[in-house]
Amino acid sequence: MNQFESSPKPSQGKKNWVVTAALLTAGIIIGFVVASDLGWLSNGHAVPDSSSVAPSSPPPIVRPVSTAPQPILGGGNQTFVDIAKSVKPAVVNIYAAKSGRGEGSGGTPFDDPLFRKFFGDEFFRKFEHPKEKKERGLGSGVIVDPNGLIITNNHVVGKADEIRVTLSDKREFKAKLIGTDPKTDVAVVKIEATGLPSVPWADSDKLEVGEFVLAVGNPFGLTQTVTLGIVSALGRAAGIAEYEDFIQTDAAINPGNSGGALVNVR
């Protein structure tokens, strides 16, 4: 997403991953064999000294412990790699164009109004080109239905005259705006395609601070970018929308991420 974090609430992967926040650490167990009043020869054999020694039980066998890297999540092979492979095909690139003001940034993610409000227009003027006929912007979206329904942010497509969607397989479609909700900064667009990869909604009420999350989107137009973080806070307000109930994360978010997926590992 391309915002403070104004994404649709987290999507969940196709599989039902189980959250395991504990880190598994592979350690080396050192065994000590203590033998009282025993001397050790250079060849490793123990011999008694001049005093009598009572029979003792044989020393325990110390087996080496594997030092191979262990996954930081439990649940078998369901690692971050598996989650990313499952979610990435459902994340799309959205190009939006609209008639607008006399100057713009030429179709770059710097047109994102959320970032402009957060950093100020002065910061972005250095990236702007001379007057152009249309404002152009880039954002992300998530396919939530195999028949072409895509959810994104209202500020990405809400006032666009033209919307185009590029899928992960590089196919490009003209998209139709189905509906918007400026108060929650959510919008739905549709493309004429079927059999698309999709991800279902998660229950955000069950989300907890400290959970691992992956942010998947197209920052700066760099498609299919995945970043990792945790849920830093819930129910945040940032002064950039009328209704605010944002999820704060420390996963890297940049212009172009707006509308992308924030996915937990369940």
C-alpha positions as CSV (number, residue, x, y, z in Angstrom):
1,M,0.0,0.0,0.0
2,N,1.1,3.5,-0.6
3,Q,0.1,5.1,2.7
4,F,0.6,5.6,6.4
5,E,-1.2,2.4,6.4
6,S,-4.6,2.9,4.8
7,S,-5.0,-0.5,3.4
8,P,-8.0,-2.7,3.2
9,K,-8.0,-4.8,6.3
10,P,-5.6,-7.7,6.1
11,S,-6.2,-10.5,3.6
12,Q,-5.4,-14.0,4.4
13,G,-3.6,-16.6,2.3
14,K,-5.4,-19.4,0.6
15,K,-4.2,-21.8,3.2
16,N,-5.1,-21.7,6.8
17,W,-1.7,-20.9,8.3
18,V,-1.4,-21.3,12.1
19,V,0.2,-18.4,13.8
20,T,3.3,-19.3,15.8
21,A,5.1,-16.3,17.2
22,A,7.7,-18.3,19.0
23,L,11.2,-18.4,17.5
24,L,12.8,-21.8,17.2
25,T,16.5,-21.6,18.0
26,A,18.8,-24.5,17.1
27,G,21.3,-24.8,19.9
28,I,24.2,-27.1,20.7
29,I,23.8,-29.3,23.7
30,I,27.1,-29.9,25.5
31,G,27.3,-33.1,27.5
32,F,29.8,-33.4,30.4
33,V,30.8,-36.8,31.6
34,V,32.2,-36.6,35.1
35,A,34.2,-39.4,36.5
36,S,35.6,-39.1,40.0
37,D,39.3,-40.1,40.6
38,L,39.8,-41.1,37.0
39,G,42.9,-40.3,34.9
40,W,42.8,-40.0,31.1
41,L,45.4,-41.3,28.7
42,S,46.1,-39.7,25.4
43,N,44.2,-42.3,23.6
44,G,41.0,-41.5,25.4
45,H,40.8,-44.6,27.7
46,A,40.2,-44.1,31.5
47,V,42.3,-46.1,33.9
48,P,41.9,-46.2,37.7
49,D,44.5,-44.8,40.0
50,S,46.1,-46.6,42.9
51,S,43.0,-46.3,45.0
52,S,40.2,-48.8,44.6
53,V,37.3,-47.6,42.4
54,A,33.7,-48.8,42.7
55,P,32.1,-50.0,39.5
56,S,30.1,-47.2,37.9
57,S,27.5,-47.1,35.2
58,P,28.7,-46.4,31.7
59,P,28.8,-42.7,30.7
60,P,25.9,-41.4,28.7
61,I,26.2,-41.2,24.9
62,V,26.2,-37.6,23.7
63,R,24.7,-37.4,20.2
64,P,25.5,-34.3,18.1
65,V,22.6,-31.9,17.6
66,S,21.9,-30.7,14.1
67,T,22.9,-27.0,13.6
68,A,20.9,-26.7,10.4
69,P,18.8,-23.5,10.2
70,Q,15.3,-23.9,11.6
71,P,12.2,-22.1,10.3
72,I,11.1,-19.2,12.5
73,L,7.5,-20.3,12.2
74,G,6.0,-23.6,13.1
75,G,3.6,-25.6,11.1
76,G,5.9,-27.6,8.8
77,N,6.8,-25.9,5.5
78,Q,4.5,-22.9,5.8
79,T,7.2,-20.3,5.8
80,F,7.2,-16.7,4.6
81,V,8.3,-18.0,1.2
82,D,5.1,-20.1,0.9
83,I,2.9,-17.3,1.9
84,A,4.4,-14.8,-0.5
85,K,4.1,-17.3,-3.4
86,S,0.4,-17.8,-2.6
87,V,-0.5,-14.1,-2.2
88,K,1.7,-12.4,-4.9
89,P,-0.4,-13.6,-7.9
90,A,-3.5,-11.9,-6.5
91,V,-1.8,-8.5,-6.1
92,V,-2.1,-6.2,-9.2
93,N,-0.7,-2.9,-10.4
94,I,-3.2,-0.1,-10.9
95,Y,-2.7,2.8,-13.3
96,A,-5.1,5.6,-12.9
97,A,-5.4,8.8,-15.0
98,K,-7.7,11.8,-14.6
99,S,-8.0,15.3,-15.9
100,G,-6.4,17.6,-13.3
101,R,-4.2,20.4,-12.3
102,G,-1.6,22.1,-14.5
103,E,1.4,20.2,-13.2
104,G,2.0,16.7,-12.0
105,S,4.7,14.1,-11.5
106,G,4.2,12.3,-14.8
107,G,2.5,9.1,-13.7
108,T,4.7,8.3,-10.8
109,P,3.7,7.1,-7.3
110,F,4.6,10.6,-6.0
111,D,1.1,11.7,-7.0
112,D,-0.3,9.7,-4.0
113,P,-2.5,12.2,-2.0
114,L,-1.9,10.4,1.3
115,F,1.9,10.8,1.0
116,R,1.4,14.5,-0.1
117,K,-0.7,15.2,2.9
118,F,1.8,13.5,5.2
119,F,5.0,15.0,3.8
120,G,3.6,18.2,2.3
121,D,3.5,19.4,-1.3
122,E,6.8,21.2,-1.0
123,F,8.6,17.9,-0.6
124,F,7.2,16.5,-3.9
125,R,7.7,19.6,-6.1
126,K,11.2,18.5,-6.9
127,F,9.8,15.4,-8.6
128,E,7.1,17.2,-10.6
129,H,7.3,17.8,-14.4
130,P,5.9,20.8,-16.3
131,K,2.2,21.0,-17.1
132,E,0.5,17.9,-18.5
133,K,-2.9,17.1,-19.8
134,K,-3.7,14.5,-17.2
135,E,-2.7,13.5,-13.7
136,R,-1.4,9.9,-13.6
137,G,-0.9,7.7,-10.6
138,L,0.2,4.3,-9.7
139,G,-1.2,2.1,-6.9
140,S,-1.9,-1.5,-6.1
141,G,-4.9,-3.7,-5.7
142,V,-5.9,-7.2,-4.5
143,I,-8.1,-9.6,-6.4
144,V,-10.8,-10.8,-4.0
145,D,-12.9,-12.7,-6.5
146,P,-11.8,-15.0,-9.3
147,N,-14.2,-13.2,-11.7
148,G,-12.3,-10.0,-11.7
149,L,-13.3,-8.0,-8.5
150,I,-10.4,-6.0,-7.2
151,I,-10.2,-4.0,-4.0
152,T,-8.0,-1.0,-3.7
153,N,-7.9,2.5,-2.1
154,N,-10.4,5.2,-3.0
155,H,-7.6,7.8,-3.3
156,V,-6.0,5.6,-6.0
157,V,-9.0,5.4,-8.4
158,G,-11.8,7.5,-6.9
159,K,-11.7,10.4,-9.4
160,A,-10.0,8.6,-12.3
161,D,-11.2,8.9,-15.9
162,E,-9.2,5.9,-16.9
163,I,-8.2,2.8,-14.9
164,R,-5.9,0.1,-16.1
165,V,-4.9,-3.1,-14.3
166,T,-1.8,-5.1,-14.9
167,L,-1.8,-8.7,-13.5
168,S,1.1,-10.6,-12.1
169,D,1.4,-12.5,-15.4
170,K,1.8,-9.1,-17.2
171,R,-1.7,-9.2,-18.8
172,E,-3.3,-5.7,-18.9
173,F,-7.0,-4.9,-18.6
174,K,-9.2,-1.8,-18.7
175,A,-11.0,-1.6,-15.4
176,K,-14.4,-0.3,-14.4
177,L,-15.0,1.5,-11.1
178,I,-17.8,-0.4,-9.3
179,G,-18.0,1.6,-6.1
180,T,-16.1,3.8,-3.6
181,D,-16.3,4.7,0.0
182,P,-14.2,7.9,0.7
183,K,-14.8,7.7,4.4
184,T,-13.0,4.4,4.7
185,D,-10.8,5.1,1.6
186,V,-11.9,1.8,0.0
187,A,-12.8,1.3,-3.7
188,V,-13.8,-1.7,-5.9
189,V,-12.9,-2.1,-9.5
190,K,-13.7,-4.9,-12.0
191,I,-11.9,-6.3,-15.0
192,E,-13.4,-8.7,-17.6
193,A,-11.5,-11.8,-16.7
194,T,-12.2,-15.2,-15.0
195,G,-10.3,-17.8,-13.2
196,L,-8.0,-15.3,-11.5
197,P,-6.0,-16.0,-8.4
198,S,-7.6,-14.4,-5.4
199,V,-7.2,-14.1,-1.6
200,P,-10.1,-14.0,0.9
201,W,-10.7,-11.5,3.6
202,A,-9.3,-12.1,7.1
203,D,-11.1,-11.4,10.3
204,S,-9.3,-8.2,11.4
205,D,-11.0,-8.3,14.8
206,K,-8.8,-11.3,15.6
207,L,-5.6,-9.5,14.6
208,E,-3.2,-8.9,17.5
209,V,-0.3,-6.5,18.0
210,G,3.0,-8.3,17.5
211,E,1.7,-10.7,14.7
212,F,4.0,-11.1,11.7
213,V,2.6,-9.5,8.5
214,L,3.7,-9.3,4.9
215,A,3.0,-6.2,2.8
216,V,2.7,-6.9,-0.9
217,G,2.4,-4.2,-3.5
218,N,4.1,-2.1,-6.2
219,P,6.1,0.7,-4.5
220,F,7.5,3.1,-7.0
221,G,6.1,0.9,-9.7
222,L,8.3,-2.1,-8.6
223,T,5.8,-4.8,-9.0
224,Q,5.3,-7.8,-6.7
225,T,7.4,-6.3,-3.9
226,V,7.1,-8.1,-0.5
227,T,8.2,-6.6,2.8
228,L,8.0,-8.1,6.3
229,G,7.0,-6.6,9.6
230,I,4.7,-6.9,12.6
231,V,1.4,-5.4,13.6
232,S,2.7,-2.4,15.6
233,A,-0.7,-1.0,16.7
234,L,-4.5,-1.3,15.9
235,G,-7.2,1.4,15.6
236,R,-4.8,4.2,14.6
237,A,-6.0,7.6,13.4
238,A,-3.8,9.7,11.2
239,G,-5.9,12.6,10.1
240,I,-6.1,11.5,6.5
241,A,-9.6,10.1,6.3
242,E,-13.0,10.8,7.8
243,Y,-13.3,7.3,9.3
244,E,-10.1,6.0,10.7
245,D,-9.3,2.6,12.0
246,F,-5.9,1.9,10.6
247,I,-3.5,-1.0,11.2
248,Q,0.0,0.3,12.0
249,T,2.9,-1.8,10.8
250,D,6.6,-1.5,10.6
251,A,6.7,-3.3,7.3
252,A,8.2,-1.0,4.6
253,I,5.5,1.0,2.9
254,N,6.2,3.4,0.0
255,P,4.4,5.4,-2.7
256,G,2.7,2.8,-4.9
257,N,1.8,0.4,-2.1
258,S,-1.6,2.0,-1.7
259,G,-4.3,-0.7,-2.2
260,G,-2.0,-3.6,-1.8
261,A,-2.3,-6.5,0.6
262,L,-1.3,-6.7,4.2
263,V,-1.4,-10.4,5.0
264,N,-1.0,-12.1,8.3
265,V,0.4,-15.7,8.6
266,R,-2.7,-17.5,9.7
